Amino acid sequence: MPLFTISPSLVAFVALGYATWVVIQRRRANITAGSLPPGPPGHWLLGIDIPREHAHRKFDEWIQEYGPVISFRKGRELIVIIGGYDAAVEIMEKEGASLADRPSSIAAGDTLSGGMRMLLMRNGERLKRLRKALHAQMRPIIAAEYEPIQQMNAQHHILDLIDDPESHMVHAQGYAASVILSLTYGKTSRTQSNDPVVQEVNGSQTRLGAALVPGAYMVDAYPFLQYVPGYLSELQKQHQMELALFKSQLEDVRAQLVANKDMKPCFAKMIIERQEEYGLSDDEAAYLAGSMFGAGSGTSASAISIVVMAAALFPETQRKVQEQLDNVVGSGKLPTFQDEAELVQVTAFYLESFRWRPVSAGGFAHRATKDIIWKGYIIPEGARVYGNHWSIARDPIVFPDPERFDPQRWITSDGTAIREDLKVFQFGFGRRVCPGSHVANKSLFINTALLLWAFRISQDSKRPIDSLAFTNTANTHPLPFSVCFEPRQNVEEMSQLLREV
């Protein structure tokens, strides 16, 4: 994403106004001198130069050097990074009420999203209205109703892999798109990843992810830039394109409702029928449905591909899952959601994949709405606070030998259940946790179960996997990688079972 180039004269102008702010901040800092969390030193005016590539990994280096909670300045903002598991529990979870707000996001939030993307929305009345509508369709009891859709599409996912194993990442995208389009817009036919609507939404998600990378747009550190003519014009154009797409999809559902009052239930149908009750404008309703699809499809596809990567790189852990699958399910039937309680190894496998290579590696920014005290340090009101998933999930105190892929971390000592004392923060923290987490976990369970029931997955000896090769976006995706899928049973018999939907 191109950055705006600041001329020397403009920098001088900024420095004049910024000096006043620095004096004020230093006076406030003197009140609690030495109480901010430690961190790397930076320039007195510009602060820290945040890396443009995979900033979460650089943050992890600083966390290892300075401690589980670090702080530094970027422009006018104080940034606090939470990088320890216990610190995440004590700060991000227990102080969740004080971190329910988001900081101002001029580039990605206000401009690209028109202030309507719930992920980036400030705490307030609008967020409450949108969350109420979204939670109505994402509660665990409702999520269970989506299981037949997920089961059917997961079976088709395996059939796609049998026919074309080379395109495994494309098939994961197809699974995720089909499920979320069905849940969001009630589309009954299977959706391919090359569907124009899917490609448009995926493109908007890619642009969003790039805009959210720390330091991608200087306007978030220097807000006056939003008034520079033309600076945000490309993001404004992209917002209009995205809004038009989301509105067209909602209008398609509205037209179907006029023609067919008994249309299959879906999120868009519910929003249209209860739009007045939730107090949503047409644009808000369209954005809520559209961003639900965008967020749900991209993250699920990435998480499924990470499961495939882990299976190929760690064959012993794969075999342990398959032993349980063979004992519980066998070869004459498919694993289903009815087997979930007994398939503890399957659940542990995808939980460990969340930890090992988190999709939201750097997390999303929270804003402290009051001073938070932690072990003698202060996280001051107004600070931008990130829970760095990459570091939290690699805390050696809680996860010894963190680079080792070990699903047994998640299982009780008697091997019969998932531990309740250990948490994966894949879906965020506190009051800003992703409301779709129950649906996402269901998708990961059934896809992991069917993948390892159907195939032995291994590395391609000619094309070794780079397990650190991921996109440089807020929600990361593995870069293309090759694996081998060896059917574990007769392909014709397996295919017949998979087609019995």
N, C-alpha and C positions, 0 to 999 in steps of 0.2 A: 504494500500500500504506500503510494508516494507521500512524502512528508512536505509540508510547506517550508520553504527556505526563508529564513529571517535575515534581513539585511543588517549590517552593522549599526546603521542609524536607528533601526527599529529596536535593536537590543539595547542601545543607549537609552531610548525612551522608556523601555520596560524597566531598566535598572533604576531610573529616578523614582517611579512609583513603587517599585518593589522594595526599595531601601526602607521606606516607611513601614511596610508590612514586616520586614525583617526585624526592625527595632521593636515593634509591638510583640512579635513572637518571642524574641529573646527576653523581653521583660517578663512575659508569661513563663518562659522556661526557667528564668531565675528563681521563680517561686518554688519550683520543684527541681532545682538544679541537680543533675546527676541521676534523676529518677526515671528518665525515659529508658526503655530497653536499649541495650547496647547495639551497635551496628557499624557498618563501614563508614568512614568519613567521606564527606562530599564537598563540592564547591560551595562557598558561602552563599552564592546567588542561585546557581542552577541545581545544586544538590547532587544526587547520585545519577550517574549515567546508566540507566537500566539497559541490560543487553536486549538487542532486538530479536535474538533467536533463543527460544526456550528459556525464558527468564526464570522459570521455576527451578531450573537446575542450578543457575547461579545463586539464587536465593538459598538453595540447599547448601551450597558451599559456605555461604555466610553464616547460616544456621549452625553448621558444624564448627565454625570458628568462634562465633559470638554467643551461641546458646539457643534454646528452643523458641525464644521470642526475640525478634530483632526489630530495630526501627531505623529509618533514614528519611531524608527529605528528597522530594523530586519537585522542583519548582517551588510553589507556595505550599505544597501539601506535605504533611507528615504521613508516612506509610509505615504500617506495622505488619510484620509477617509472622504468623503463628506456624511453627514448624515442628512442634513436639506433640505427641499423642495426648499426654496428660494436660498440657497447656491448652490443647484444642477443646478437651472436655471442660476444663475449668473456665475458659474464656469464651470460646465460640458457642458452647452449649449452655453452661450455667448462667452466663451473662447474655443469653440470647435476646432478651427483651431490650437490652441496651445496644444491640448490634443488628436489630431488625431493619434498620434503615440502609439504604444504598447511598453512596456519594453521588454527587452530580456527575453525570456522564454526558458531556456535551456532544461528543462525536457519535458514539454508538447508541446512546440512549435517547437524547433529545433530538438529534438530527436524523440519523439513520433509521431510528425506530419511531420517530414522531412522538416520543414520550409515552408510547402505548405498549411497549414490550414489558411484560410483567417481571421478567428476570431482572431488569435494570431499573425498575420503577422505585421511586422514593416511597418511604413508608407514609401512608395516609389514606384518605377516603377512597381514592381511585383504586389503590391496591386492594383494599378490603373488598370492594365490589367485585373485582376481577377474580380474586382468590376464592370468594364465596361461590362464584359460578364454576370455577375450575374444580374445586373440591367436591362439588356435587357429583361430578362424573369420575373422580379419581380415588374416592374412598376405597379401602380394602374390600368392603362388601360388594361394591360396584365392580371393582377390578376383577373379582372372581367371575363375573358374567362375561368377561372378554376371553376367558380361557379357550372356548371352542374356536374362536377366530385365530388365536395364537397357535393352537395345536394344528389346525389345518394349514396355516401358512408355514409353520415350521416343517411339516411333512413335505410340502412342496419345495421348501428350501433344500431338503436332502435329495429329493428327486432331481433338482437342478444341478446339484453337485455330482450326482451319478452321471448325468448327461454331459456336463462341462465343468470338470473340477478346476481347470485353469482359472476360471472366472469366479473363484470363491468369494472375493471381496464384492464383486458386483451382485452375486446372489444374496449376500448378507444385506446389502442395501435394498435389494428387491423385497426381501422378507420384511424389513423394517418399514419400508414405504407402504407395502400392502396392508400391514396391520394398522399403522397409524392413520392411513387414509380411510380405512374401514371404520375405525373408532371415531375419527374426526368428522368425516363427511358422508359416512354410510355407503361408500363405494364397495360393491359386492364382488366385482371381478378382481382378479389378481393384478397387481400393478408391477410393471417392470421398471428397473432403475433408469431406463432410457426414456420413460414417459416424460413428455415436455413439462408437465406441471411439477413432477418430481425434480427434474433438472433445474427448473426455475427456483424452487424452494431451496434445493441444495446449494445453488449459487448464492442465494441471499444469506444462507447460514454461513457459507465460506466468507462472505464479505463481513458479516457480523463478527465471526471469530477473529478475523484479521484486525478489525477495528478495536476489539477488546484487548489485544495484546498490549501489555503495559508499555507506554511510550510510543505507541503507533501514531497517535495524533497529539501534537503539542498543545492543542487547544484545551485539553483536560488539565494540563499543568498551568497554562497561561490563558485563562478564559477570554481575555480581551481579543484574542485572535478570531473569535466567532464574529466579530464586527468587521473584520477585514474583508472587503468585497471579493467574492469568488472563492474564498478559502474552503468553504464547506459545500460548494455547489455540487460536487460529484456525489457526496453523501445525500444531499437533498434529492437529487435525481434518482438515486437508488431507492430512497424511501418511497417516492411516488410510484415507482415500478412495483415495489413489494406490496404496497397498500392496494394497488389496482389488482394484483394477483389475488390477494387474500379476499378482497371484496367480490371478485368474480366467482370464487369458489363458494362463498356463502350465498351469493345470489343464485347459483345453480341449485343449491339445496332448497332455497326459498321457492324456486320455481317448481321443484319436484313436490314440495309440500302442497302447493296449489293444485297440482295435477293428481296427487295421491296422498290423501290424508292419513293413510295407514303406512306411510313410509317407515322403513326400518329405523329403530332408534339409533341416534348417533349424537355426538357432542354438538354439532352445528344445529341439528334439529331442536335440541333442548335449548340452545342459546336463542334461537329465533322465537320459539314458543314462550320463553320466559325473559325475553330481552327487557321488557318494561319492568318486570319484577326486580331484576338485578340492576336496573338503572343504567344500562349500557347504550352508548351511542352506536350508530351503524359502524363507524370506523373502529370503535373499541371491540365490538362483537366480532368483526372480521379479523382484527389483529389477534384477539385472544385465540380464536380457532386456528388461524394460520400459524402463529408462533408455537402453538401446541404441536402442530404437525412438524414444523421445522426442527424444533428441539428434540422431539421424541424419535424421529426417524434417524437423524444423524448420529445421536449418541448410542442408540441401540445397535446400529450397524457397526460402529467402531468397537463397541464392547464385544460383539460376537466375533469379530475378526481377531481381537486380542485373545479370546478363548482359543481360537484355532492356532494362533501363534504359540501360545503357552503349551498346548497339547503337543505340537511338533517339537518344541525345544526341550520338553521335560517328559519323555516317554514313560518313565517309571510312575509318575503321578497319574498319567493317562491310564495306565494299566490298572491302577488301584480303583479308579472310577469304573472301569469296564468289568472288573471282577464283581463289584456290587451290582452293576446293571445286569450281568449274567445271572446272578443269584436271585435278584428280585424280579426281573422282567423276563429274562430268557430270550430265545431267538424266535419264538412263535408268536410274539405280540410286540406292540410298540410301547415304549415308555410314555406315560401320560401324567397329567397333573394328579391323578389318583395315587400315583407312586411317590409323590414328592416327599412325604414324611419319612419313607424308608430310604430314599436315595440321598442320604446325607453327604456322601462323597461328591455327588453332582453339585449340590449347593455349595459345599466347601470349595470346589474347584472354581466356580465362577466368582465367589467372594474373594478368593486369592487372586484371581485375575484383575478384579477391581483394585486390589491393593498393589499388586505388582506393577501394573501399568495403568494408572488412573486416567480415565478419559478427560476429566476436568482437572488436569495436572496442577495448575496454579490456583485454582479456585476463582471465585468472583468476589469483588470488593464489597465489604460492609462498611458502614459508617457508625462510629461510636457516638451515641447521643448523650452520653455523660462520661465523666472520668471513670475509668475502670482500673482498680488496683489489683495487681497480681504479683505476689512475692516481692513486695517492696518497689516494684516498678509501676509507673503510671502509663496507661494508654489514654491520652487526653481526649476529651470531647472534640468531635470533628475529625479525628484521625481516620484515615482510610485503612481498613483492616482486612487482610487476606488470610484465610486458612489455606496454607500451601499443601495441597493434598499429596504431592510428590514427597515432601519431607515427612509429613505426619505418618504416611504409610510406610516410611522407611526408618521410623524411630527404632533404633536398635534395642532400646530398653523393653519395648513391647513386642517388637518383631525382630528377634535375633537373626543375624545373617540375612538382612532384608532383601538382598538380590536373589536369594534362594527362593524358588517357587515351591511353597510348601502348604498345600491345602489343609494339612492336618492341624495347622494353627487354629483353625476355626471350629474344631470338633472337640467335644467333651472327652475326658480321659477314658470313659467307657465306650467311646466310639459310636454312640447311639443318637447324638443330637448336636445341633449347632450351639456353640457357646453363646450365652446371653451376656457375658461380661466383656465381650470384645465387639467393637463396632467398626464398621467401615463407613467412612464419611464421603463416599462416592457422590452422594446426592446433596451435599451441602450441609448447612448447620442451622440449628435453632429454628426460628420462625421463618427462615428463608429456605428451608429444605425443599427440594423439588417435589411438588405434589404428585408427580407421575411415577414416583419410585416403586410403588407396588406393581404397577403395570410393567415397568422395565424389568424388575426382578423376575416376574413371571416369564417374560420373553427370554431372559438369559437362562433360566432353569430349563425350559423345554427345548431350547436350541442346544444347550450343552448336553443334555440327556440324549437327544436324538443324534447329534454329531458323533458322540463317543460310543453310542450303541451301534451306529452304522459303519463307522470307519476306524481304522488305525491311521492316525495322522502323523506324518513324519516330515522331516526336512528334506528338501531337494538337495542332494549332495553337490550338484553343480551350481546351485544358487543358494548359498547359506543365508540365513535370516539375520538381519541386523535388528535386534530387538529394541534399539534406541532410535530407529528411523521413523519419526512421526512428523506430522504437519506442525507448523508453527502457528497454531491457532488456539483460541481459548479452550474449546473442546477439541482435543487432538484426535487424529485418525492415523492408524499405521500407514506408512507409505507402502506401495505395492510390494508383496512378498510371495514367494512360491512355496508350496507344500505339496506333499503326495497324499492322496486319499485312497487307502486300500480297503475295499469292502470287507467286513468281518464275517459275512455270510453270503449265501447265494443271492446274486444280484436280482434275479427274476422274482424270487420269493420275497425279498426285501422290498422290491418296487411294488409288488402287489399289495403288501401290507400298507405301504405308505400312501397308496392311491385310495385306500378304503377310508375316506373322510366322511 
